[in-house]
């Protein structure tokens, strides 16, 4: 069974649901008898009966007296229930995510929808748990921020199950490469380009970039950083790009920044950071090295989060629409759920802007 910590009837329920969602049993197909399922699963007939009864109540199965148990297909929402939309983000209460969720919730509430929100903590196993939970909750659609989108999609079968039962979904910030669902995102490559271009135009030639590359946002921001150097004919030193993952985001960039800043002759004069959260961390790294921002080091963040103006030194940063992004995704999904769209839905890509504050200045040789 998939989860030994759950009661046996829940384990069996998930297994039978997997038969349906994988297409092994299609709508109107008859399931094996209780006796046959008991033999297949090694569980008692009472456990089988409890599992089947739960799936009947949820609308996945129906019983025909004297005939057997049949697959219903996608469960129908009870007429008395408000329609539900599932929202999965990597985080809920951290950094910019509360504003994204608030933007989503305001539109869904105005449209008469109930929101079921959950987070993955940027863990693919938790993403799977959330997807399984939502597909058994009779949601009408989903808004999903993919987890570590640059590292593949081990949960493809879950997404195919939503496709199979024609439950629409939209992705936030990025999309798994093999999926064809709509995506609402920022032009991250453009943002990385603007950040690097700003420092280059200020006269900086030794610029270090720090990018979290287990998600596609980070790889796109890195791509923009490199393209700006190429377009403006400024070489990128091989050791000037630091890539890190979620697991070492509080250690590797900080340690690498201090190592770079300790070498006075080749010390970078500018940092481009994956986001404002990292920029604030690297401000502290510079301070610990006895350097002043922006006199000795210019720093650019990304997201224009509350952190950008919460520090003593106000951050130059790249905008992220946050609440507007969540609201737009909710509007699009409602149209999909209510059948108000025809043909392929285009992605929505917000164009970022650079906001110049106190953390950058011209480099004087």
N, C-alpha and C positions, 0 to 999 in steps of 0.2 A: 504494500500500500504506500501511498505517496507521503503520508505523515503519520508516523507511529504514535505521536503524542495526542492525536485526536481520537475521539471515540470511534469504535469500529463502524458504526452506522454512518458517521461522517466520512470516514475513509472510503467506504464502499460507495457512498453517494457521489463523491468526487470522481471515483473511477468510472461509474456508469455515465456521469456527465461527460467525462472525457471520451467515452465511446460515441456519444452523440455529437460532440463538437469536433471530433476528428473526422466525422462523416462515415464512421463504421456503421452507425445506424442513422438512417435519414428520416425526415418527417414521414409519418404513417407506417414506418417499419415496426414490426412486432419484436419486442425484446424476448430473450429466453425466459422460460418459466422461473418462478421463485426457486424451485428445486434445482434447476440447472445453474442458476446464478450462485446458489449456495455451494454447489459442488465446485464451480469455477473459482470462487473466492475463498473457499475454506471457512466460510462463516455460517452461522445458524440461519434457519429460515426466518426466525424472528428478526434478526438483524437485517436480512434482505428486505423483509416486509416494511421495516421502519424506514430504510433508505428509499425504497420505491414510493412509499407514502409521502415522504418529504418532497420528492421530485414531482409527484402528482399535484401536491398543494401549490408548488411554485410554478406549475404550468408546463413543465418540460415533458411530462408524460400524461397519458390518460388511460383509464381502465375501461375495458368493454366487458360487461358481464357475460360470462360463458365463453369468452374469446381469449382475453389476455391483456397484456399491457403494451401500449403503443407509444411511439415518439410523437409528441405534439409539434416540436420545432421550438421556435423562440417563445419564451413564456410571455403571456399577455399580462399587462398591467391591470390591476383591479380598477374598476371605474371610479371607486371612491378615493383612490390614491392620486396624489399629485405626481406628474411625470418627473422622473429623476434623471439627472445628468451626472456621470462620474467624472471627477477631476483628479488626475494623478500628477503631482509635481515631485521633483527631487527633494525639495524641502518645503515646509509650510511657514514656519515662524522665523526663518533666518533670512538675513540680507534683503534682497529685493522681492522675495517670493510672497510676503503678505500683500504687497501692492498688486501683484499679478492676480492673486486669488480674489482680492477685493473687487478688482475690475471685472473678473469673470462672474462673481456672485451677484453683483448689482444687476447685470444684464439678465442672468438666469432668473433671478427673483422677479424682475419686472415682467418677464415672459411667462411667469406662472410655473417655473420649474424648481424642483428641489435639488440642491447640490449635495452630492456625496463626495467629500474631499479626503484624500489620503496622500501619503508621501512615501517615497522609496528610500529616503536617506542615501540616495545615490548608490543603491545596492540592487543589482539585477535580480537576485533571488526575491527581494521584497517587491520589486516591480511585478514579478510573476504572481506573488501572493495577492497583490492588489488587483491584478487583472482577473484572476480566478474569482476573487470576492465580488467584483463588479459584474462579471458575466452571469453570476447566479443571483444578482439583485434586480434583474429585469430593468436595467437602465435603458433609457432611450438613445443614449449616445455618450461619447467620452471625449474629454480633452486631456491630452497626455503630453507631459514633457518626458522625452526618452531619457533613460538612465545610461550614462557613459556611452553616448551615441557613437563615439569613434571606435568602440571596442566590439562592434557587432551586436546581433540581436538573437540571443539564445531563446527568447520567448516568442519567436515567430508563430508558433502554433496557436498561441493565445490570440494574436492579432488576426490570424486566418479564421479563427472561430468567430470573431466579431464580423469579419467579412462574410463568412458563410451564412450567418443569421441576419445579414444586412443591417447590422447595428453600426451607424456611422461614427467615425472618430476623426479628430483633428489633432495635430501635433503642435506643440509650442517650442519655440527657439530653434529646434532642428527636427529632422526626420530620419528614421532609419533608412538606409540607402535602398533597401529592397521593397519598401512600401510605397504605395501610390496615393496615400491620403493627402488632403490639403495640409499646409503648414503655415503658421503665422510666426514670423521671425523678424529679427533685425539683420541688416546686411553687415554681418560681422567682419567680413573681409574689408569692406569699405571703412569700418570703424578702426581696424588695425592700421589701415593705410593712412587715415587722417591723423592718428596719434603719432606715427613715425614721421610723416611729412611735416607736422608741426615742429618737431624737434630739429629736423634737418633744416628747415627754413629759418630756424633760430640760430643756425650756425653749428649745431652739434654734429660731430662726425664719429664719435665713439658712443654708440647707443646700444644698450643691452635690452633684450626683450625677454619677458617672463610669461609663459603661456601654459595653461592647463590643457593637456592634449589628450585626455581620455574622453573629452566630449568634442563634437564637431565645431561648436562655437569657438573653442580655443584654437583648433587647427586652422579655422578660417581667419581668425584674428592674426595668427602667425603668418598666414599666407599674405595678408594685407601688409603687414610689417615688412616682409621681405620684398614685396612688389614696390613699395614706396622707395626703398633703397635702390632697387633696380631702375625704376623710372627716373630717379634723380641722380643716378650714377654715383651712388655712395656705396662702397664695398661694405659687406657685413663680415665682421671678424668671426671665424668659426666658433670661438668660445663665448661669443656674446649672446647666444640664444640659449635660454634655460627652459626646458620643458619638464613638467611635473604632473603628478596625478592627484586625485582626491585624497588618497591616503597620506601623501607626504607634503600637502600644500602648506602646512605650517612650519615645516622644517627645511626642505630642500631649497626653496627660493631664498629664504632668509640666509641660510648658510652660504649659498652661492653668491648672493649679493655682497655679504661681508667679505668673502674671499676676493671678489672683484675690486671692491673699494679699498682693500688693504694694499693693493699694488699701485702706488702713486703714479709711476711713469705712464702706465697704460690704463689708468682708472677710467671707467665710463663717466661721461658727463651727463648722460640722460638715461632714464629707465622708462620703458613702455610696459605697462602691467596688464595682465589678463583682466583684472577687475579692480574696483576701488578697494575691496577688502584686502587684496594683496598689496595694493599701493600703500595703504595705511601701515601694513606690516613692514614694508620696505622703508618707509619714512623712519620707523624706529631703528631699523638696521643702520641707516645712514647716521642717525643721531648717536647711536652707540659707537660709531667709528669717528665721532667728533666732526662730522660734516654737516653743513647747513644746506637746507633746501629753501630756495632754489639757487643760492649763491654758488654752492659747490656741486650741486646735483639737481637736475630738473626731473620731475616725475609726472607721468601721465597715467591716469586710471581709465576705467571703462565702466559704464552703467549710470553715471550721475546719480548714485545712490545717496541716502542720507549721510553716509560716511564721508562723502566728498566735501561736505561743509561742516562736519562735526568736529574736525580736527583743528588745531591751532593754525596750521597751514592749509588753506582751502585748495582743494585739488583741481587741477586742470583734468578734464575727463571727457569721455564720449557718451552721448546720450543713449538711453534705452527707454522705450515708451512705457514699460511696466504695466500700469493699470489699463492703458489703452490697448496694449497687446492682448491682455486677458479678456477685455471687453469685446474686441474684434473677433477673437476665437469663439466666444460664446454666441455672438450674433450669427456667425457663419454656421455654427453647429445647429442652432435653432432652425435656421432655414433648411438645412439638410434633413433634420428630423421631421419637419413639417412638410417636406416635399416641395419646397418653394424654389428649388434650383433645378436647372436642366443642364446636362452636359458636364464636362469636367470642370471642377472648381479650381480656380487659379490660387496659387499661394499669395499670401499678403506679406510683402517685405517692406519693413519700415527703413527709411534711410536715416542713418545716425548723423549727428552734428557734433562738432568739437566745441566744448565750453572752456574758455581760457580763464583760469583763476591764478592763484598765487604760487603754484608749485613749479612753474616753468618760467624761464627767462632766457634772453639771448646769451649765447656763449661768447665771451670775449677772450681771444687768445692772448 
